Amino acid sequence: MKKFLTTAFLFTLATFVFAQAAPAAPKSLFEGQYLAHLALAIAAAGCGLAQGKAVVAACEGIARNPQAAGNIRTTMIIGLALIEALVIYVLVAAFAVK
């Protein structure tokens, strides 16, 4: 539950940051393209961790029940595609900021 709340807070914070109008002051580390790159790095790291955890769980499931390997593999691939979509969404947002 703690991880979920932390993730929800970070997503909310990112939403508010991207929704703000650009100030006339010079760019700092937490504005515009720098923030987009930071969000991309965080999303890629989270994606890598989630994909690793999904593959480990799938391998354990196949090891416990080899007859269900096809169903487990299909479900894992769909899950990995959805996890990877997070990084693609952030990449699109990073290009939109530039």
Secondary structure, DSSP 8 states (H G I E B T S, - for coil): -HHHHHHHHHHHHHHHHHHS---SS---TTSHHHHHHHHHHHHHHHHHHHHHHHHHHHHHHHHH-GGGHHHHHHHHHHHHHHHHHHHHHHHHHHHHH-
